[in-house]
Amino acid sequence: MNVISFLLYPFSLLYGGTMLVRNKLYDQKLFTSAHFKVPVISIGNLTVGGTGKTPHVEYLLRLLHYKKVATLSRGYKRKSTGYLLANASATVESLGDEPFQYYLDYPAVRVAVAGNRAIGITRLLAQFPDLEAIILDDAYQHRRVTPSLNILLTDYSRLFYQDLVLPAGRLREFAVGANRADAIIVTKCPGTISQEQTLKIKKQVVSRANKPIPVFFTFYEYGKLVPCFQSSSVSKKVLLITAIANAKPLLNYLQQQAYDLLHHYAFPDHHAYTESEVAKIFADWQRYSHNNSVVIITTRKDAVKLMAPKLKPFWKTAPLFYLPIRVAFVKDQQDFDAFILNHVASKSKPENN
């Protein structure tokens, strides 16, 4: 514990204690929590951002592609309020960056946002009573809904049991909150992780959950660069734009692939890009570039914001690409898939309807 964390620790105890009391009130049913007959799978974490929720939600969407599925998020930093179902008039401003990404990339999925997930699920089921599963994005602390399956994510580089509660650390609640999880995924693992390391982490995780629980380990697989607008040749000289919680895995990947990173424009997570910011990046690209020898790379989440109509003029000449990522399992992928599919099937049996 460093000096700053030590000074902030009393406030962490106060905040963590408040969250602990709140959770106890829900556990003892003194606060109401909605249950639904449809499978409701929550993907969340104990920490503030950066554990890879979006790629794991997308993994479930691909796994359940043959089902009638919806996603429900709060729509962080959106400019709308209440319940909103994505449609042709939706924008990144009305939905938030991650829900808008789901809407663009998974057209068969019903995508909705709502601050109150219980209201959101009720509205979704009223509009689409044939839904076979609902994926809740970032709802681990949203106790107004009791999911049928609670999946907790924790970043390999900052495991929840090694962290402190806000403001001394990044935890939203004490590590004992892991006891609500039905499965835990350790994300962003290095490709070199050993069996000994996984067993050690699993032992620590299970002890915090205080029950037998499946623990899985995942890492990112990066795809080929995708042009956001016009096709262009790819150069190894790049400018990087990110507004994500943790860009380190991406930076490591670019280094491993021998990209020459000329500059990294690192914005806060979920940042809304302005015309002046993009104009500055475009001017830098013009200064760096000779005969289109420099390309601009971003993430898929950032691309949906950078491709907004007001910013399109900047990309008429500047080659903007996004780097797709997918979740892959270190091992036991078939076990995880079966775990999810069996749960959805069991909740869909006639006796549960």
N, C-alpha and C positions, 0 to 999 in steps of 0.2 A: 504494500500500500504506500503510494507516494504521499508527499506532504499535503497536496491539495485534496486528495481523496480522504486523508485522515481528518482534515478540517471539516470536510463536508459530510463525514460519516454520521454524525448525530442527526442530520437532516434526512439521510438515507434511512436510518432506523425509524424516524417519524413517518416518512412516506411509505416505507415497506410495511410498517405496522398498520397504517390506514388501509392499505390494500389487503393485508392479511385479515383484518376484521371484516372488510367488505366480502371477501371470498367465503369466510366462515358463515356470514349471514345468508349467502346464496346456498352454501352446502347444507345448512340447516333448514332451508326452504322458507326462511323468514323474508327473503327477497324472492320474488317470482321469476321463473325462467321458463321460457316457452319450449315445448317439445313438439316435434312434427313427425308424422308417419313416414314422410319421404326421407330417404337417406340424406343427411346433412353432414358434409365432411368439412371440417375446419382446418385450415392451414395457418399456423401462427407461430409466434415466438415469445420468449420471455424478455428479449432485449429490444432496444429501440433500433429498428431497421437493420438492413444489411445481411440478413441470413439467407436470402435467395427465395423468398416466398413466390415471386412471380414465375420463375422457371419451374418450380414444383407444382404450382397451380396448372401451368401449361402441360406438364407431364400427365396430370390426372385428366385433363381435357382430352389429350390424345389417347390415353388408356381407355376412356369411356366414350370414345367417339361414336360408337354405335348406339349409345343411349341418348335420351332426351335430357340434356343437362343445362343447368344455368349456373352462372357465377354471380355472387353478390359481394360487393365491397362497400366501404363507406364513401369511396371516391375522394381520397385525401386531396385537399387543396382545390377541389372543384369549385366552380362559381355558381352552381345550382344548389338548391336545398331540397330536403325531403326525398321521397322515392322517385327514381327516374329510370325508365327502361331505355336502353340504347336503341336507336333507330337511325334511319338515313340522315336525319338532321342533327345527330349527335356530334359533338366536337370534344377535343381533349379538354377544353375549358368546362364543358358541361358535365363530363363524366370523371375527369381525372386521368392522368397519363396511363396507369396500368389497366383500368377497365376499358379505356379506349383502345389500348393495344389488344386486349382480348377480343373486342368487337371487330377489329380489323382482321385479325389473324384467324379467328375461329367463327366464321359466319353462321354456322349451324347452332352455336351456343347462344342461349338467351343471357344477355349481360345487363345487370341492373346495379344501381347504387342506392344506398339508404343509410342514414346515420343510425337508425334503429333497425338492427337486422331482423328482429322479430316481425316488425311491420313489413320490412322488405320481403321476407319469405312469404308472409301471408298474402301480400299483393301479387307476388310471382305465381303462387299456387292458384289464386283466383283467376289470373289471366291464362295460366297454362297448367290446368289440373292434371295433365298427363306427364308432367315432369318426373323423371326417374332418379334424379340426383341433383343436389345443389351444393356447389363448392363455395365455402365462405373464405374470403381472402382477408387475412390479418384480423382474426376474430377471437384470438385465444383469451383476451381479457374482456371480451364482450359477453358478459354473463347473462344478458337478457335472453339468450338462446342457449339451450343445451344441445350441442351437436350430437349426432349419433356416433360420430367418430372424430376424435380430437388428435390431430397430428402436430407435434411440436418440432420446430426446427431449431438447430443451434449451430453456429458457425464454428468450424474446426479451429480457426485461429483465435476465437474468443468464446470458448465453451461456457455455457451459462453458469456452471458450478464453480467457475474460476472468477466470476465477476461479482460486482457489488450493485446494490440498488441505486437508482437515481437519487441525488445528483452526483454521488461519489463514483458511481459506475454507470452502466448502461441498462441494468435490469429494470423492468417495469414492475416487478414484484419479487419477493424472495424466491430462491431456487426451489423451495418446497412446492411452488406452484406447478412443478413438473408432475405432481401426483394426479393432475387432471388429464394427462396425456394418455392416449391409447397406443401410440407409437411415437418414437422419436427418431428424427433423421439428423445426422451430423453432416452438414453441408460443406461444400467448397474444400473437400479433402484433397491433399496432394496425391498425385498419381503414384507416389512412392510409399504411401502409408502401408505399414506392415500389419500382419495379423496380431502381433503383440500389442501394437498401439491401439488397434480397434478393440481388442479385448479389455485393455486397461480403461479406455474411455467408456465402453459399455458398462463395466462394473461401476464406475462413478455415476453414470447416468441412471442406472437402475436403482442405485442406493437412494438417489434423490427422489425418484418416482415412488419409491417405497412399495414396489410391487413388481412382479414379473411383467416385462414389457418388451416388445420387439424393438430393436435398435438397428437402424440401417445407416449406411455411409454412401454419400454421393459426391460427385465432382462435376465440373462443367466440361462439356465438349463444345468446341467452337466450330462453326460452319464456315463456308466461304463467304467473303464479303458480298453484300447485296447492294446494288446501286439504288439510291432513293428516287432518282429521277432518270436522267439520261445515262445510257451505258457508257462506261469509260474504262480505259485500261487502268490496272492497279499498279501503283508505285510502292516501293518500300519506304519512301519518305512520306511521313504522315503528320498531320495535325489531329489531335484527339480531343473530342468534346464529350464530357460526361457530367451528368447530374444524378449520381447514384450514391448510395451510402458508403460503398466500399469498392473503389476502382482497382484495388491492388491485384486481384486475380487477372483482370483484363490487362493491366500493365505488365504483369509477369508473362502472360501469353504473347503479347506483342514483342517483348524482349526475346523470348524463346524462338519466335519466328523470324528474328533478325530484322524487324522493322526499325527504321531510323526515326525515332520520335522527336520531332523538332519542337513541339510544344504541346502541353496538356492543359486544356481549358477545363479546370475542375470547379464545377458549381455545386451548391448544396443539393441534397437529395430532393427530387420532385421540383426542381427549379423551373420556373416559367420563363422561357427565353424572350428577351425584348429585341426589337429591331436594331437598337443601337449596339447591343452585345453581338448580334450576328453580323452587323456591318463591320464591327471591329475585327471579328474572325475572318470575314471575307477579305478585308484589307490586308490582314496578315498573310492570308493565303496568296494573294496577288504578289506580295513582297517576297514570299518564300519561293513561289512557284516559277519555274522556267519551262516553257513548252509543256505545261500540265504534268510536271514531274513530281508534284506533291498532291496527295489526296487527303480528304478529310474523313475521318472515321468516327463513328459514334455507336451508341448502343441502340437496340430496338426501342427501348422505352424512350430514349431521347429523340430518336428519329421521328416518332409520331408527333412530337412537339415542334421539331425543327422543320417538318414538312407542312406546317400550318400555312394557310393561304397568304397571310401577311409576310411570311418569310420566304416564300417560294422564289421571288425575284432574285434572291442572292444565289440560288443554286442553278441558275440558267447556264452558268459557265463553270462554277466551282464543283468539282466531283465529290459528292457526298455519298458515303457508304455507311451501312450499319453492319455490325458483326453479330450474327445470330448465335445464340447459345442454347444448349439443351442439357438437361440433367441426365447423367449416367450413373449407374450404381457400381460401387467398388466390387460388390458381390451381392448375391441374394436378390437380384432384381425379380426373378420369377416368384420368390416368396413374397415380395412386396406387392407385386401385381395381383397375386392370388389373395393376399390379405385384403386389398381394396375390393376386388371383384366379388369375393365371397361375402364381404360386408354388404355391398350394394344388393347382391342377390338375396341375402337373408332378410334385409329390410323390405324387399319388394315382394315377399311371399304373401299370398292372400290373407293369412291370419294376421299380418301386420298392417293390413289396409283397412 
